[in-house]
Amino acid sequence: MSETRPHCLCKDHPAVSAASPAGAGVRFRIATLADAEALASLHHLCSREQPDGFLHLLGRPFLAAYYRILLRNPSTLVVCADSGEDGLVGLVSACLEVGEELEALRRGRYRLLLAALPAILRQPSLIAAVRLRMVSLRPGNAGEGFVVGHGPRLSFWGWSPCYPSAGLSTQLFLEMLRKLKERSVSVVSLEVDRSNRKVELIHRYMGARLVQEFVTKDGRKRLVMEHHL
C-alpha cells in the first residue's frame, strides 16, 4: 500500500526537534502516534494536488490507519511542520529499512482494507489497484513493481496548498535528510512518477541522482532516485 511515512527513533524530546530556522511560527518536529489523524488529513490534501496520487483515493480513514501503522513501526520516521494554531502544514515520511515498513503494512493489511472499504464501495474501480498493492506486500514480493524493496527510503513529501511555504517546504525536506544522516544513513532512495516533473526537478536540484526508470504493474512510469547524504 506504500506511496510513496517513529516516535521511538527520536533522539531529542519525544515530540519536538529543532525549531524551523525560518521562524514564521512554524517548527519542525518528529511526529508521534497522536499526529496520525492530522497527518492523514494533510496527506489527503496534498495528494489531491499531485499527479497520479493514489492513497488519497482510499480516503482519510484509510490514511489515518496507514499512519498509525507506520508510526508504530521502529523503522519509520516522520518529520512534520507544526504551525501551532493552523496545525500541521507539512510532512516528510521516510524509513530506515523499507522491507521492515512494508512488512508492518502487510501485517496491518486487514485494518487497511477495512478502513478503505467505504471508498472502495463508492468507487469499485479501485479494487484492481488495491489488489496489485496487496500482492506487492506479500513475503518475497516486497516493493515489487511500486517501490524499492530494501534500504532507506523517502516515502512522501507534502506541504499544504492552503499555507504559504516561503521556502519552508524545502527546509523541512532538508531537516529530514539531516535526521536520516544522524541515524547513519548515507544513501536514501525515493520514487517519483514521471508525470510529476516538478518534483523530479526539485530533487535533481537538491542533488538527487536518477538510478532507475521502470513501469509499475498498473502502467505508471516511475523513476528511482537517490540522495547521498
N, C-alpha and C positions, 0 to 999 in steps of 0.2 A: 504493500500500500504506500510505499515511500514516494515522496515527491521531491519532491525534491526533497533539526529537532533539538536532573543533572545536579540537582541541588547537592548531591554528595560529592561532586567534583570540585566545589568551590573551596579555594584556599583562603578566601577573605572572610568577611562576615557572611553568615549563611544566606543572606538575601542580597547584599549590596556589594558591588565592586566600586571602582573609582568613578567619581562624577564625570560627566561629559566635559571635555576641555573647552568646548564651545559654549558652555553655560546654557543660556536661554531657558533655564528652568527644567532642562531635560538631563537626567542622569542615566548612565549605563549600569546595569546590574545583572547578576545571574538570576534567571527565572527559577521559581520554585513551583511545587505542585499546586500551590494556591493560585498560580497565574494561569492555569490550564484554560479556563473559560475565556479570559481576556486574550490569551494567545490565539485561541480558536477564532474569536471574533475578528482579531486583527488579520490573521492569515486569510480568513474568508474575504475580508475587504480588499486586501492587497491582491489576492489571486484573481479577482474579477477584472483587474486592470492588466493582467499578464496574459500574453498569447498562449494558448494551448494548456492553460492550467487545468488540473483535473480534480484534485482533492476537494476543492471548494464546492464542486458539483454535488458532493455527497452530504453537504450541509454542515452547519455549525455544530450540531450534536456529535456528528462523526469526528470533526476536528477536535472537539473537546476530549472525546475518548482517546483519540490519537495522541494528543499532548499529555494526557495522564499516563499513558503507557510509556511515552518517551521520557517524561520527567522522573519516572521511577527507575529508568534504566541507568546503571552506573556509567555506561559509556557515552551517554548523551550530554551535550552541553547546549544550553540556550541562553544567549545574551539578549536582553531586551532594552529598549529605550523607554524610560518611565518619565512622563511629563507631569506627574502629580495629579492635578485636578482633571486633566484630559485622559488620564490612564496611559496604557501602553500605546506607543505610536510607531515603534519599530522593533524588529526582531531578526536575529540571525540564529539559525539552529545548525548544529554540527554533531558529529560523533567521533570518538577516538578509534572505534573499530566498527565499521558498517555491518559486518557479519553479526555482531552481538545485537546491534539495533534491529536488524531485520529479524533476528530470532525472537526478540521481545515482541515485535509486531506479529510474528507468526503465532506466538503463544496467546496473544490477545485478539486473534482474528475473529473469534465469535462475538466478542464485545464490539469490535469494529463493525462487523456485519449488522448486528442488532441496531447500532447507532445509525447506520446508513440506510436501514430499511425504509423509513419514510420517504427519503429522497429517491430510492430505487422504485418504490411503488408509484411515485409521481412521474418518474421517467425510466420506464423499463429498459430503455436502450443502454442504460448504464451497466446492466448485468454483464455484458460481454467484457467491458473494460475492467470491471471489478474482478471477474473470474481470471483474467490474464494476470492481474496483480497478485491475486491469491496464489496462483500457480508459481509465481516468481519467488514466493516466500517459503516454498517447500524446501526441506533439507536437500542440499545438493544443487538447488537452483538459485541460491541466494544472490539477488541482484541481477539475475539473468534477464537481459532484454530491456531493462529500465534504468538501472543504476550500477555503479561499480560494485563489485561483490566483496571487497576486503579493503582494509586500511582506513585511515581517517577520511572523513567526507563532510563537505558542506552541503546541507540539505535544503535550506530555504533562507532567503533574504528578502525582507519586505519592509516597506515604510508606508505609513498611512497616507493615502492620497488626499486626505482631509486636513493634514497637518504639515505646514511648511518645513521642508528638510533643512534648507540653508547649509548644506554640506554635512549635516549630522548623520545622514544615512551612510555615507562613506566612512565617517568616523566610527560609526557603530560596527561596520564590517571590519575595519582595521583593529578595533578592540577585540573582536572575535579572533582574528589572526594572532594578536598578542596573547590571548588566553590559551590558544592552542600551542603556541610556542612555549609558554610557561609549562605546559604539560608534555614537553619533549617531542612535540610533533614537528617534523622537518618538512614534510610534503603533505598537502591536503588536496583531495580531488573534489570535483563537482561536475554536475551535468547541466547543460543549457540546451534548451530546444533551439534548433536552427532558426525558427521563426522569431525568437526573442533576440533579435540582432542587437538591440540597445544594451541588454545585459551582457551579451557576449563581448561587446566593445568595451564596456566598463571593466570587465575582468581583464581583458587584454591590456587596457591602460594601466591597471594596477599590477601588471607583471605576470599574469597567468599565462601558461603555455598550453596550446592545443596538443593533446596527445592521442586522441582517437575520435573518429566520427562513425556513428552507426545508426541503424534504423530500428526502432522498437517494434515489438510484435503487433502494436496497434498502428504502425505506419508512420510514427513521428521521427523526424530526423533529429538526432541528438549529438551533442559534442561533449567529450570528456576533456576537461581542462584541469591543470594543476597549478596551485600556488606553492612556491618554495619559500619557506619561512626562514 
